[in-house]
Amino acid sequence: MFEYLLTPEQRSLREEIRDLVRWVPREMILAMDRDEIRFPKTFLAEAGRRRLLGVRHPTRWGGRGLTWVDTCMCMEEVGVLGYIFACVFGIGAELVCDAIVAFGTDQQKERYVNPLLAGEIFAAECLTEPRGGSDFFGTTTTARREGDVWVLNGEKRFIVGGEAADYFLVYARTNPQAPPAQSLSCFLVDRGPGVTTSYSYGLMGCRGGGTARLVFKDAVVPQANLLGKENGATEVFYRMMIPERLGTAAMTIGAARPALEIATRYSARRKAFGRIIKEFQGVSFPIADAVTLLDACRAMVLATSMMVDAGTPARTVRRMVSETKRFVTESCQQVARTAMQVMGGIGYTNIYPVERIVRDLGLASIWTGTNEIMRLITSHEWYREHERTREASPIRESELDAEHAGDWEEKVFE
């Protein structure tokens, strides 16, 4: 976040989160990238001990009762460690706990939110399936009601944290005869009989996050673990778009920031043709462009965070969150690639972490909704919003401010 906009309390919180980031040993980062550590339990346990997980959740359930602005500031700082650290930091505390706090019973919050925010247990969100990720309503995992329990069958894949999670937020089809938006339910599924996981992916980047395939085979889920209403998962899913996509945007800024900082320091020391290379516009101008992109990203995340905190209507938030996720992730990928280009061949090696940052950020435009879906949502909601705004609060009709605006015969639409 921008330094000059932070309150004293926010600066204090930022120092807390930066102290956590400094606490993480270098070897943990390297071991995760080598897949020697499959999930950073000690990192999350330490974050929980410091009460830095889920800071915007109510204090009653282990949070600090803060805002989305505070949360995004924390996510950016954690992203500095590496994209996967921010992924696992947010999956349980921001995504899963958000759904439980919003739709769960007090018993569910007590059992699942409190210990997770304390860093004592871990959770994963199970949405993507082998036959589809973006097509949420095409979910093929099923849950069949049998008295006071549900019997769950199906598969989920690419589940960050799946290898280590103690419980899972799972979407399943519970009424195949109903329209898609009224056919799914959401469950809290404990690891146990009928739930198997396998760590089976050779990932390009973002290693060490326990990304797993899950198989549910006649897994028995108590009725008490239904989250929200039966066949009401659509409401949960739409709510989850905010922490998924806004959190993703914020943490991507943090993950890209070190690449720019490293390239800046490198270009201020490296000599070529007898001069420090930052003196060449071919180097300093790309750095300027990268700085501008990161500042634009921060401004967009801040504006969207404030919009969510202000309780803005869901449709407008849906558009802003989607366009923020797309713009920020694509911009930060460009920042990282620019850093590598400025550094030349050495940036392509593991002498510097820039190559890892470039690899890791490949995930940013894919997960929590591909950027193609973000464009689809943005365009859809913009057209609807445009018509609503014109009807509700007419402003100047700028179309008429042309010399020949009244030549109606020239305005042909079909």
C-alpha positions in Angstrom: 0.0 0.0 0.0 1.0 3.6 -0.4 3.1 4.8 2.6 1.4 8.2 2.7 -2.1 6.7 3.0 -1.4 4.4 5.9 -2.6 5.2 9.4 -0.3 4.8 12.4 -2.2 1.6 13.2 -1.7 0.2 9.7 2.0 1.0 9.8 2.3 -0.9 13.0 0.4 -3.9 11.5 2.7 -3.7 8.4 5.7 -3.9 10.7 4.2 -7.0 12.3 3.7 -8.7 9.0 7.2 -7.7 7.8 8.7 -9.1 10.9 7.0 -12.4 10.1 8.4 -12.2 6.6 11.9 -11.6 8.0 11.4 -14.6 10.3 11.1 -17.1 7.4 14.5 -18.8 6.8 16.0 -18.7 3.4 16.3 -22.4 3.3 12.5 -22.8 3.7 12.0 -20.8 0.5 14.6 -22.9 -1.4 13.4 -26.2 -0.1 9.8 -25.4 -1.1 10.9 -24.6 -4.7 12.8 -27.9 -4.7 9.6 -29.7 -3.5 11.5 -30.9 -0.5 8.9 -29.1 1.7 5.5 -29.9 0.5 3.6 -27.6 2.7 4.9 -24.8 5.0 3.1 -25.8 8.2 5.7 -24.0 10.4 5.1 -20.8 8.6 1.4 -20.8 9.0 1.7 -21.9 12.7 4.0 -18.9 13.3 1.6 -16.6 11.5 -1.2 -17.9 13.6 0.8 -17.5 16.8 1.3 -13.9 15.9 -2.5 -13.4 15.2 -1.7 -12.4 11.6 -4.0 -14.9 9.8 -7.4 -13.5 8.8 -7.0 -10.1 10.4 -10.3 -8.9 9.0 -12.4 -11.6 10.7 -14.2 -10.9 14.0 -12.1 -11.1 17.1 -14.5 -13.6 18.5 -13.3 -16.1 16.0 -9.6 -15.3 16.2 -9.2 -12.3 13.8 -8.6 -8.7 14.6 -11.8 -7.2 13.2 -9.9 -5.1 10.6 -10.7 -4.1 7.0 -10.1 -5.2 3.5 -7.5 -2.4 3.1 -5.6 -3.9 6.1 -5.9 -7.4 4.6 -4.6 -6.4 1.2 -1.7 -4.7 2.8 -0.9 -7.9 4.7 -1.3 -10.0 1.5 1.1 -7.8 -0.4 3.8 -8.1 2.3 3.5 -11.8 2.6 3.8 -12.1 -1.2 7.3 -10.8 -0.9 8.4 -14.2 0.4 7.2 -15.8 -2.8 3.8 -16.3 -4.5 3.2 -19.7 -2.9 3.6 -18.3 0.6 0.8 -15.8 -0.1 -1.3 -18.6 -1.6 -1.2 -20.8 1.5 -1.5 -17.8 3.8 -4.8 -16.8 2.1 -6.4 -20.1 1.2 -7.4 -21.1 4.7 -7.5 -17.8 6.6 -9.1 -15.7 3.8 -11.1 -18.0 1.5 -12.3 -20.9 3.6 -12.7 -18.9 6.8 -14.5 -16.1 5.0 -17.1 -18.6 3.8 -17.6 -20.1 7.3 -17.7 -16.7 9.0 -20.3 -15.5 6.5 -22.5 -18.7 6.2 -21.5 -21.0 9.0 -23.1 -21.8 12.4 -21.4 -20.8 15.6 -20.5 -24.4 16.1 -18.8 -24.5 12.7 -16.9 -21.3 13.4 -15.8 -22.5 16.8 -14.6 -25.8 15.4 -13.0 -24.7 12.1 -12.2 -21.0 12.2 -10.8 -20.4 15.6 -8.1 -23.2 15.4 -7.2 -22.3 11.8 -6.6 -18.7 12.6 -4.5 -19.8 15.5 -2.3 -21.8 13.1 -3.3 -25.1 14.7 -5.1 -26.7 11.8 -5.1 -26.2 8.0 -7.8 -26.0 5.3 -8.2 -26.1 1.5 -10.9 -25.0 -0.9 -12.0 -27.7 -3.4 -13.5 -26.3 -6.5 -11.5 -27.3 -9.7 -12.3 -30.8 -11.1 -10.6 -32.9 -13.8 -13.3 -32.0 -16.3 -13.4 -28.3 -15.5 -12.3 -25.3 -13.5 -13.9 -22.2 -15.0 -17.2 -24.1 -15.4 -18.1 -24.0 -11.7 -21.7 -25.0 -12.4 -20.5 -28.1 -14.3 -19.4 -29.7 -11.1 -19.6 -33.5 -11.2 -18.8 -34.3 -7.6 -22.0 -35.4 -5.9 -23.4 -35.6 -2.4 -26.3 -37.9 -1.6 -28.4 -37.4 1.5 -28.9 -40.5 3.7 -30.7 -39.6 6.9 -28.4 -37.3 9.0 -25.4 -37.6 6.7 -24.3 -37.0 3.2 -22.3 -39.4 1.1 -19.8 -37.6 -1.1 -18.3 -39.0 -4.3 -16.1 -37.3 -6.9 -12.6 -35.8 -7.6 -11.0 -32.4 -7.3 -7.6 -31.4 -8.6 -5.0 -28.6 -8.4 -6.1 -28.0 -4.8 -3.5 -25.8 -3.1 -2.9 -27.0 0.4 -4.7 -30.3 -0.3 -1.7 -32.4 0.8 -1.7 -31.0 4.3 -5.3 -29.8 5.0 -7.2 -31.1 8.0 -10.5 -30.2 6.4 -11.8 -29.1 3.0 -14.4 -26.7 1.7 -16.1 -28.8 -1.0 -18.7 -28.0 -3.6 -20.9 -30.9 -4.7 -24.1 -31.5 -6.7 -27.0 -32.3 -4.5 -30.0 -31.8 -6.8 -29.1 -33.0 -10.3 -32.7 -32.2 -11.5 -32.5 -28.5 -10.6 -31.1 -25.7 -12.7 -27.3 -25.4 -12.3 -27.4 -22.4 -10.0 -29.8 -24.3 -7.6 -28.2 -27.7 -7.7 -25.0 -27.4 -5.7 -24.3 -27.4 -1.9 -21.2 -26.6 0.1 -19.7 -28.8 2.7 -16.9 -28.8 5.3 -15.3 -32.2 4.9 -12.8 -33.5 7.5 -9.9 -35.6 6.3 -10.7 -39.2 7.1 -12.2 -42.4 5.7 -13.3 -41.9 2.0 -11.0 -38.9 1.5 -7.7 -39.5 -0.2 -5.1 -37.1 -1.5 -2.1 -37.5 -3.8 0.7 -35.0 -4.4 1.1 -35.8 -8.0 1.9 -32.6 -9.9 5.2 -31.4 -11.4 4.5 -27.7 -11.2 6.3 -25.0 -13.2 6.3 -22.8 -10.1 4.6 -22.2 -6.8 6.0 -25.4 -5.5 5.7 -26.4 -1.9 2.1 -25.5 -1.4 0.8 -29.0 -1.1 -1.1 -28.8 -4.4 -2.9 -32.1 -4.6 -5.6 -34.3 -6.3 -8.4 -35.3 -4.0 -10.7 -38.3 -4.4 -13.9 -38.6 -2.4 -15.2 -42.2 -2.4 -18.3 -42.7 -0.2 -17.0 -40.1 2.2 -19.6 -39.6 5.0 -20.2 -36.0 5.9 -22.5 -35.1 8.8 -25.5 -32.9 8.1 -24.0 -30.4 10.7 -21.2 -29.9 8.2 -23.4 -28.5 5.5 -22.3 -24.9 5.0 -25.2 -22.5 4.4 -28.3 -23.8 2.7 -28.9 -27.0 1.0 -28.6 -26.4 -2.8 -27.4 -22.9 -1.8 -23.7 -23.1 -2.8 -24.1 -20.5 -5.5 -24.4 -17.8 -2.8 -21.3 -19.1 -1.1 -19.4 -19.2 -4.4 -20.3 -15.6 -5.4 -19.2 -14.4 -1.9 -15.9 -16.2 -2.3 -15.1 -14.3 -5.5 -14.1 -11.3 -3.4 -11.4 -12.9 -1.2 -10.3 -15.2 -4.0 -9.7 -12.4 -6.6 -9.0 -9.3 -4.5 -6.6 -11.3 -2.3 -4.9 -12.7 -5.4 -4.4 -9.2 -6.8 -2.9 -7.8 -3.6 -0.5 -10.7 -3.1 0.7 -10.6 -6.7 1.9 -7.1 -6.2 4.1 -8.3 -3.3 5.4 -11.2 -5.3 6.4 -9.0 -8.2 8.0 -6.3 -6.1 11.3 -8.0 -5.3 11.9 -8.6 -9.0 11.7 -4.9 -9.7 13.8 -4.0 -6.6 16.5 -6.5 -7.6 16.6 -5.2 -11.2 16.8 -1.7 -9.9 19.8 -2.4 -7.7 21.4 -4.4 -10.5 21.0 -1.7 -13.1 22.4 0.9 -10.7 25.6 -1.1 -10.3 26.2 -3.0 -13.6 28.4 -1.4 -16.2 28.4 -1.8 -19.9 30.1 0.3 -22.6 31.8 2.1 -19.9 28.7 3.4 -18.2 26.2 2.3 -15.4 23.4 0.7 -17.4 20.7 2.7 -15.7 22.0 5.7 -17.7 20.7 4.1 -20.9 17.1 4.8 -21.6 16.8 1.3 -22.9 17.2 0.2 -19.3 15.8 3.1 -17.2 12.6 3.5 -19.3 11.4 -0.1 -18.8 12.1 0.3 -15.1 10.0 3.4 -15.1 7.2 1.5 -16.9 7.4 -1.2 -14.3 7.2 1.2 -11.4 4.2 2.8 -13.0 2.5 -0.5 -13.4 3.0 -1.4 -9.8 1.7 1.9 -8.6 -1.3 1.6 -10.8 -1.9 -1.9 -9.4 -1.7 -0.6 -5.8 -4.2 2.2 -6.6 -6.6 -0.3 -8.1 -6.3 -2.7 -5.2 -6.8 0.1 -2.7 -9.9 1.5 -4.5 -11.5 -1.9 -4.8 -10.7 -2.7 -1.1 -12.3 0.5 0.0 -15.3 -0.3 -2.2 -15.8 -3.7 -0.6 -15.3 -2.1 2.9 -18.0 0.5 2.1 -20.6 -2.2 1.3 -20.9 -1.3 -2.4 -23.7 -3.3 -4.2 -22.5 -6.8 -5.2 -22.7 -6.3 -9.0 -20.4 -3.4 -9.0 -18.0 -5.1 -6.6 -18.1 -8.2 -8.9 -16.9 -6.1 -11.8 -14.3 -4.2 -9.9 -12.9 -7.3 -8.2 -12.7 -9.2 -11.6 -11.0 -6.3 -13.5 -8.6 -5.7 -10.6 -7.5 -9.4 -10.5 -7.0 -9.4 -14.3 -5.2 -6.0 -14.5 -2.9 -6.6 -11.5 -1.9 -10.1 -12.4 -1.1 -9.3 -16.0 0.7 -6.1 -15.0 2.8 -7.9 -12.3 3.7 -10.6 -14.8 5.0 -7.9 -17.1 6.9 -6.3 -14.2 8.7 -9.6 -13.5 9.5 -10.2 -17.2 10.8 -6.6 -17.4 13.1 -7.2 -14.5 14.5 -10.3 -16.1 15.0 -8.5 -19.4 16.8 -5.6 -17.7 19.2 -8.1 -16.0 19.9 -10.0 -19.2 21.3 -13.5 -19.0 22.1 -13.5 -15.3 18.4 -12.9 -14.6 17.6 -16.2 -16.3 19.7 -18.1 -13.8 19.2 -19.1 -10.2 21.9 -16.7 -9.2 19.0 -14.3 -8.6 15.4 -15.2 -7.6 13.9 -13.4 -10.6 13.6 -16.5 -12.6 11.6 -18.2 -9.8 9.4 -15.1 -9.5 8.7 -15.3 -13.3 7.8 -19.0 -12.9 5.6 -18.5 -9.9 3.7 -15.6 -11.4 2.6 -17.8 -14.3 -0.1 -19.0 -11.9 -1.5 -15.6 -11.2 -3.5 -15.2 -14.4 -4.9 -18.8 -14.2 -6.0 -19.6 -10.6 -9.1 -18.1 -8.8 -10.7 -17.7 -12.2 -8.7 -17.4 -15.4 -8.2 -13.9 -16.8 -10.4 -14.8 -19.7 -13.2 -15.3 -17.3 -12.3 -12.0 -15.6 -12.8 -10.2 -19.0 -16.1 -12.0 -19.5 -17.4 -10.9 -16.1 -16.1 -7.4 -16.5 -17.8 -6.9 -19.9 -21.0 -8.5 -18.8 -21.4 -6.4 -15.6 -20.2 -3.2 -17.3 -23.0 -3.4 -20.0 -25.6 -4.0 -17.3 -24.2 -1.3 -15.0 -24.1 1.2 -17.9 -27.8 0.8 -18.6 -28.8 0.9 -14.9 -26.8 4.1 -14.4 -28.3 5.8 -17.4 -31.8 5.1 -16.2 -31.2 5.8 -12.5 -29.2 9.0 -12.7 -29.1 10.6 -16.1 -26.1 12.8 -16.8 -25.1 14.9 -19.8 -25.8 13.1 -23.1 -22.4 13.5 -24.6 -23.4 11.8 -27.8 -25.2 15.0 -28.8 -21.9 17.0 -28.5 -21.0 16.6 -32.1 -21.4 19.1 -35.0 -23.8 16.8 -36.9 -25.2 14.9 -34.0 -28.7 15.5 -35.3 -28.1 13.6 -38.6 -30.2 10.7 -37.4 -30.3 9.0 -40.8 -26.5 8.4 -40.5 -26.9 6.5 -37.2 -27.7 3.1 -38.6 -27.6 0.2 -36.1 -29.1 -2.7 -38.1 
